[in-house]
Amino acid sequence: MTDLAARRAAFRRLHESGCFVMPNPWDIGTARYLAAMGFPALATTSSGFAFTRALPDTDWAVPLDAMLAHIAEIAAATDLPVNADFESGYAHDPEGVARNVAACVATGVAGLSIEDATGDPARPLYDIAEGAERIRAARAAIDAAGGGVVLTGRAECYLTGHPEPLPEAIRRLQAYAEAGADVVYAPGPKRREEIRTLVDALAPVPINILMSTNPGLKVADLEGLGVRRISVGSSLARAAWTGFIRAARRIHDEGSFGGFDGSVSFSELNGFFRQDLKDRGGA
């Protein structure tokens, strides 16, 4: 499935029925490993990448050119469809969103998401009408480029502390679906009742749910609730950071190397990448 059109078509088909997990690598190595495990698609993580550059997430600290280069690198790392976490489109005005979305499509992604967070604490969310206009601009840019890239509209009500995140997210996602989003996504709901309400309110539009913690739900549970797509955001990157920080703290604070207990061995990781390089026709 190395042909870009085939990847994009395969990604669109994944949203037609069932439920799939789309994990988020943060570099080529993690992308290759996740692909080898058999996941059907991958997604970038803006925060996972930002942390590798010693930068914060959510406020466009990573320059657009650097993010586009990273997205292109992940898209080229495997033959799987890749969805770009494209934050708020790196522009406030619809024209800027359209221009940047066109550049993102050119990286070889099969999908991308646009958020409605402004990055301004005094006004954390765009008005619904503004948010919908930004989605319309992204849709037009995608359609002009051709190739069937899947557009996800995101409502950031939970992450920005809205006092009524669920009903507000439903209103926003309905508007974004009407504006041209193929998939809708409100990061935050963890309880069955919230997720079911969200799915029912947006049906038949496919819903993406974020699993950034362990709320006790499994993939089969989410599928039973009608969820079509599951992503994990920065969670895999944070799990790696957690192991690193814990081990480093034990060395610094205790003079102990006990933080290395249970680690994957050098030979296992090196062996995987040696074989992976051979499979790609390398030395």
FENLIN-V579581 format. One record per run of one state. SS is the DSSP state (helix for helix, strand for strand, loop for the rest). FROM is the first residue (numbers start at 1). TO is the last residue. Records with the same first field share a line. If there is no record, write none. Layout:
SS = FROM-TO ; FROM-TO
This chain:
loop = 1-3 ; 15-19 ; 24-27 ; 38-40 ; 44-45 ; 53-63 ; 78-80 ; 86-93 ; 106-110 ; 115-116 ; 121-122 ; 126-127 ; 146-149 ; 155-164 ; 179-182 ; 186-191 ; 203-205 ; 211-218 ; 225-228 ; 232-234 ; 255-257 ; 261-265 ; 280-283
helix = 4-14 ; 28-37 ; 46-52 ; 64-77 ; 94-105 ; 128-145 ; 165-178 ; 192-202 ; 219-224 ; 235-254 ; 258-260 ; 266-279
strand = 20-23 ; 41-43 ; 81-85 ; 111-114 ; 117-120 ; 123-125 ; 150-154 ; 183-185 ; 206-210 ; 229-231
